[in-house]
């Protein structure tokens, strides 16, 4: 399954790439304009100034002298035409290499300058030089030097990178820290409506997602979801009313048909009584499903007495069909629920146990739970979840509506409980219903 797209890339990575490109172009343009890119030609490398300053020493008489350091030796090897003049604030100076006569007038006055880039008009640019103030072993010095030449494009590129890098790192750090916080704060309403959406199910209809805390860009989506929920609620209500009306309308003709079948003279007609009873049961179960939405009442009840009452009503029918049933009270705890709905649960479970071939049924009360155990053929593990689906039958047979266990699960879930299926020790099935003690 493809991973859902994240907002991290479009909100953090892409803006950072755009910032870097913008900074590089902007600083290149600004630096090019600042050093008059239209003048053309190479410039003397300013990196030679610190090397020269470290090579200047002061003698005992106060004069300046050049000491051939490894750095200066390496510099002269890479720039054979290296020359420079170094001068202190007292006007004492020392020269190295062949200083062009054009700069002789500056000697003795260099201390009045601090920075300059000088360049002649034509190649090979032997007069290109740089003037910089630098502190060295001999104290503050003003150095006029010529050495390695750099093209302007390279200077602009290096300067741009040097300036851009810390700014970009600051922007990256800010984006990585601030942007997620901004996104979380801006989309806090989305997390809230996600929690609201998790609470929507068939038992909690009529809920809508709040639009007031979501960004304007997401509001149309929330509005569309709310409209879809409205349509679903309306469709559900129409379906519910139709089923309820149909079930009510079926009760009268089914009752008339039952009377006529029971009073019929022919045995073949009277044998239809089981089918008529099946229709009556189906109609009542459809009405039970509709009553779950409207008639649920929560009262404190005695589960043991409720079970005894239901079993007492069903016992004559079971005895007449050569079945047996017993009630065992292992423990008693008060619980809350709709007594009428829970009576229908016990009735459905007992009838379901009989319909699946059980000859003996045991109803056991254990605190706020009860079990219905039969000695029938049992339910295969792969079918234990599907038997709760409406109209699902474990095996073809002439009785049963396929709604009994589905109705049981709906009632118990509305009570905040659960229904579980287990294998009985001697064969058969145990249906356990856990309610909330109270």
C-alpha positions in Angstrom: 0.0 0.0 0.0 1.4 3.4 -1.0 2.3 5.6 1.9 0.1 8.8 2.1 1.9 12.0 1.0 3.3 14.2 3.8 3.1 18.0 4.1 6.8 18.0 5.2 8.2 18.0 1.7 6.0 20.8 0.1 6.2 22.9 3.3 9.8 22.5 4.3 12.1 20.9 1.7 10.8 22.8 -1.4 10.8 26.2 0.3 14.4 25.6 1.5 15.5 24.8 -2.1 13.8 27.9 -3.4 15.4 30.0 -0.6 18.9 28.7 -1.5 18.5 29.4 -5.2 17.1 32.9 -4.5 19.9 33.7 -2.1 22.6 32.6 -4.5 21.3 34.6 -7.4 20.6 37.7 -5.2 24.0 37.8 -3.5 25.8 37.1 -6.8 24.0 40.1 -8.4 24.6 42.3 -5.3 28.3 41.5 -5.1 28.8 41.9 -8.8 27.2 45.3 -8.7 29.1 46.3 -5.5 32.5 45.6 -7.1 31.6 47.0 -10.5 31.4 43.8 -12.5 31.3 45.9 -15.7 35.0 47.0 -15.2 36.3 43.6 -16.3 39.7 41.9 -15.6 41.3 39.9 -12.8 42.0 41.0 -9.3 44.9 40.3 -6.9 44.2 37.6 -4.4 43.8 39.1 -0.9 44.7 35.8 0.8 48.4 36.6 0.3 48.2 39.5 2.8 48.1 37.4 6.1 51.0 35.2 4.8 53.1 38.3 4.1 52.2 39.9 7.5 53.4 36.7 9.3 56.7 36.9 7.4 57.5 40.5 8.4 59.7 40.8 11.5 61.1 43.8 13.3 64.9 44.0 13.8 66.7 45.3 16.9 67.0 48.8 15.4 63.3 49.0 14.7 63.6 48.4 11.0 61.4 45.9 9.2 62.8 42.7 7.6 61.4 39.8 5.6 61.7 36.3 7.1 61.4 33.5 4.6 58.7 31.4 6.2 57.5 28.1 4.8 54.2 29.8 3.9 56.0 32.6 2.0 58.2 30.1 0.3 55.2 28.2 -0.9 53.5 31.4 -2.0 56.6 32.4 -4.0 56.6 29.0 -5.6 53.0 29.3 -6.8 53.4 33.0 -7.8 56.9 33.6 -9.3 56.1 37.2 -10.0 55.3 37.9 -6.3 56.3 41.3 -4.9 55.1 43.4 -2.0 55.9 46.4 0.1 55.2 46.4 3.8 55.1 49.6 5.8 54.4 50.4 9.5 52.7 53.5 10.9 56.1 55.2 11.5 56.9 55.0 7.7 59.4 52.3 7.9 59.1 49.9 5.1 60.5 46.7 3.5 60.1 45.5 0.0 60.3 42.0 -1.6 60.6 41.2 -5.3 60.5 43.6 -8.2 58.2 46.4 -7.2 57.0 48.3 -10.3 58.2 51.9 -10.5 54.6 53.1 -10.9 54.1 52.4 -7.2 57.2 54.1 -5.9 55.3 57.3 -5.0 53.1 55.2 -2.6 56.1 54.0 -0.6 56.3 56.1 2.6 52.5 56.9 2.4 51.0 53.5 2.6 50.1 53.9 6.2 47.5 56.5 5.2 45.6 53.8 3.3 43.6 50.8 4.6 42.2 49.0 1.6 42.4 49.1 -2.2 42.3 46.9 -5.3 44.5 48.2 -8.1 44.7 46.9 -11.6 46.3 48.0 -14.9 44.2 48.3 -18.1 45.9 45.5 -20.2 47.1 42.0 -19.8 49.3 40.5 -18.4 48.2 42.8 -15.4 51.6 43.0 -13.8 50.4 46.1 -11.9 47.4 44.4 -10.4 47.8 44.7 -6.6 45.9 44.8 -3.3 46.4 47.1 -0.3 45.3 45.9 3.1 45.9 46.7 6.8 47.0 43.6 8.7 48.4 42.9 12.2 51.5 40.7 12.2 54.5 39.9 14.4 55.9 43.4 13.7 52.7 45.1 14.7 50.1 46.9 12.5 51.2 47.0 8.9 50.0 48.3 5.6 50.8 45.9 2.7 50.9 46.6 -1.0 51.2 43.2 -2.8 51.0 41.5 -6.1 50.6 37.7 -6.4 48.1 35.3 -7.6 45.3 36.8 -9.8 41.6 35.8 -9.5 38.9 36.3 -12.0 36.0 38.3 -10.9 33.5 35.5 -11.5 35.4 33.2 -9.1 35.5 36.0 -6.5 31.8 36.6 -6.8 31.0 32.9 -6.5 33.2 32.4 -3.4 31.9 35.6 -1.7 28.4 34.5 -2.5 28.9 31.1 -1.0 30.6 32.5 2.1 27.8 34.9 2.8 24.9 32.6 1.7 26.0 29.5 3.7 25.4 30.8 7.3 22.2 32.5 6.2 20.9 29.4 4.5 21.8 27.3 7.5 19.8 29.7 9.7 16.9 29.5 7.3 17.1 25.7 7.3 17.2 25.5 11.1 14.3 27.9 11.4 12.3 26.0 8.8 12.9 22.6 10.4 11.8 23.9 13.8 9.3 26.6 13.1 7.5 25.1 10.1 6.3 21.9 11.8 5.1 23.9 14.7 3.2 26.3 12.4 1.7 23.3 10.5 0.6 21.6 13.7 -0.9 24.8 15.0 -2.6 25.5 11.7 -4.0 22.0 11.3 -5.0 21.5 15.0 -8.6 21.8 13.8 -8.0 18.8 11.5 -6.9 16.6 14.4 -10.1 17.7 16.2 -12.4 16.8 13.4 -10.6 13.5 13.0 -11.5 12.7 16.6 -15.0 13.7 15.9 -15.1 11.4 12.8 -14.0 8.4 14.9 -17.1 8.8 17.1 -19.5 8.5 14.1 -21.0 5.1 13.7 -24.4 3.5 13.1 -25.3 4.0 16.8 -24.4 7.7 16.9 -26.0 9.2 13.9 -26.8 12.9 13.5 -23.2 13.9 14.4 -21.4 16.5 12.2 -17.8 17.6 11.9 -17.2 21.1 13.2 -16.0 23.7 10.6 -15.1 26.6 12.8 -11.6 25.3 13.8 -10.3 24.2 10.4 -8.4 26.3 7.9 -10.3 27.9 5.1 -8.7 25.6 2.5 -10.0 22.5 4.3 -13.4 23.8 5.1 -15.0 22.8 1.8 -13.9 19.2 2.4 -15.4 19.2 5.9 -18.6 20.7 4.5 -18.8 18.1 1.8 -18.3 15.3 4.4 -21.1 16.8 6.5 -23.4 16.9 3.5 -22.6 13.3 2.8 -23.4 12.4 6.4 -26.7 14.3 6.1 -27.6 12.3 3.1 -26.7 9.0 4.8 -28.8 9.9 7.8 -31.7 10.7 5.6 -31.3 7.5 3.7 -31.0 5.5 6.9 -34.2 7.1 8.3 -36.1 6.3 5.1 -35.0 2.7 5.2 -35.8 2.4 8.9 -39.3 3.8 8.5 -39.9 1.5 5.5 -38.8 -1.6 7.4 -40.8 -0.6 10.5 -43.9 0.1 8.4 -43.5 -3.1 6.4 -43.1 -5.2 9.6 -46.2 -3.6 11.1 -48.2 -4.1 8.0 -47.2 -7.8 7.9 -48.3 -8.6 11.4 -52.0 -8.5 10.7 -52.1 -10.7 7.5 -49.6 -13.1 9.2 -51.9 -13.4 12.3 -54.9 -14.0 10.1 -53.0 -16.6 8.0 -51.9 -18.3 11.2 -55.4 -18.6 12.5 -56.6 -20.0 9.2 -53.8 -22.5 9.0 -54.3 -23.7 12.5 -58.1 -24.2 11.9 -57.7 -25.8 8.5 -59.2 -29.3 8.0 -56.5 -30.6 5.8 -53.2 -31.8 7.4 -51.2 -30.5 4.5 -52.5 -27.0 5.2 -51.9 -27.3 8.9 -48.3 -28.3 8.1 -47.7 -24.8 6.9 -47.9 -23.5 10.4 -44.1 -23.7 10.9 -43.6 -21.5 7.9 -46.2 -19.0 9.1 -44.5 -18.9 12.5 -41.2 -18.3 10.7 -42.8 -15.3 9.0 -44.2 -14.0 12.3 -40.8 -14.4 14.0 -39.1 -12.5 11.1 -41.6 -9.6 11.4 -41.1 -9.4 15.1 -37.3 -9.4 14.8 -37.5 -6.6 12.2 -39.6 -4.6 14.7 -37.1 -5.4 17.4 -34.3 -3.9 15.4 -36.3 -0.7 14.9 -37.1 -0.6 18.6 -33.4 -0.5 19.4 -33.2 3.1 18.1 -36.3 4.4 19.9 -37.3 2.3 22.9 -34.0 1.6 24.7 -34.4 2.1 28.5 -31.7 1.7 31.1 -32.8 0.5 34.5 -31.2 -1.5 37.3 -32.2 -5.2 36.9 -31.6 -8.6 38.4 -30.1 -10.7 35.6 -30.8 -14.0 37.3 -34.5 -13.2 37.7 -34.7 -12.0 34.1 -33.2 -15.3 32.9 -35.5 -17.4 35.1 -38.5 -15.5 33.8 -37.6 -16.0 30.1 -36.7 -19.7 30.6 -40.0 -20.2 32.5 -41.9 -18.9 29.5 -39.9 -21.0 27.0 -39.8 -24.3 29.0 -43.3 -25.6 28.0 -42.5 -25.1 24.3 -39.1 -26.9 24.7 -40.7 -29.8 26.7 -43.4 -30.2 24.0 -40.6 -30.6 21.4 -38.8 -33.1 23.5 -36.0 -30.7 24.6 -34.8 -29.9 28.1 -33.5 -26.6 29.6 -32.0 -25.7 33.0 -30.8 -22.5 34.7 -27.7 -22.3 36.9 -26.9 -19.2 39.0 -23.2 -19.2 39.8 -23.0 -15.6 41.0 -25.3 -12.6 41.1 -24.4 -9.0 40.5 -26.7 -6.1 39.7 -26.5 -4.6 36.3 -28.1 -1.9 34.1 -30.0 -2.4 30.9 -33.2 -2.6 29.0 -35.1 -5.5 30.5 -37.3 -6.0 27.5 -34.4 -6.0 25.0 -32.4 -8.4 27.2 -35.3 -10.7 27.4 -35.4 -10.9 23.6 -31.6 -11.6 23.7 -32.1 -14.6 26.0 -35.1 -15.8 23.9 -33.2 -15.6 20.7 -30.1 -17.4 22.1 -32.2 -20.2 23.5 -34.2 -20.6 20.2 -31.0 -20.5 18.2 -29.5 -23.3 20.4 -32.6 -25.4 19.8 -32.7 -24.7 16.0 -29.0 -25.9 15.7 -29.8 -29.3 17.0 -29.4 -29.0 20.7 -31.4 -31.4 22.8 -30.4 -29.9 26.1 -29.8 -26.2 26.8 -28.1 -24.7 29.9 -28.4 -21.0 30.8 -25.8 -20.0 33.3 -25.7 -16.6 35.1 -22.2 -15.5 36.2 -22.3 -12.1 37.9 -23.1 -9.5 35.2 -22.7 -12.1 32.4 -24.6 -15.1 31.2 -24.0 -18.1 29.0 -26.2 -20.2 26.8 -24.8 -23.7 26.2 -26.2 -26.4 23.9 -25.1 -29.9 23.0 -25.5 -29.5 19.3 -22.9 -30.0 16.5 -21.2 -26.7 17.3 -20.1 -23.8 15.1 -16.8 -24.0 13.1 -14.2 -21.4 14.1 -14.2 -19.8 10.7 -18.0 -19.2 10.9 -18.1 -17.7 14.4 -17.9 -14.1 13.1 -20.1 -14.5 10.1 -23.1 -16.0 12.1 -23.6 -12.5 13.5 -24.2 -11.1 10.0 -27.9 -10.5 9.1 -29.6 -13.3 7.2 -26.5 -15.5 7.4 -27.3 -19.2 8.0 -24.7 -21.7 9.1 -26.5 -24.5 7.2 -29.6 -24.6 5.0 -32.7 -25.4 7.0 -36.4 -24.6 6.9 -36.6 -22.7 10.1 -35.0 -19.5 11.4 -34.8 -16.0 9.9 -31.1 -15.4 10.1 -31.6 -12.3 12.2 -31.5 -13.7 15.7 -27.7 -13.5 16.4 -27.5 -10.2 14.6 -30.2 -8.8 16.8 -28.4 -10.2 19.9 -25.1 -8.4 19.0 -26.8 -5.1 18.3 -28.7 -5.1 21.6 -25.6 -6.1 23.6 -23.3 -3.5 21.9 -25.9 -0.8 22.7 -25.6 -1.9 26.3 -21.8 -1.5 26.1 -21.2 -5.3 26.3 -19.9 -8.0 24.0 -20.9 -11.4 22.7 -18.4 -14.3 22.4 -18.6 -17.8 21.0 -16.8 -20.8 22.5 -16.7 -24.6 22.1 -18.6 -26.5 24.8 -16.6 -29.1 26.7 -18.8 -32.0 25.6 -19.5 -30.6 22.1 -21.9 -27.9 21.1 -21.5 -24.2 21.5 -21.4 -21.7 24.4 -22.6 -18.1 23.7 -21.3 -15.8 26.4 -22.8 -12.3 26.9 -20.9 -9.9 29.1 -22.7 -6.8 30.4 -21.5 -3.9 32.5 -21.9 -4.5 36.2 -23.5 -1.6 38.2 
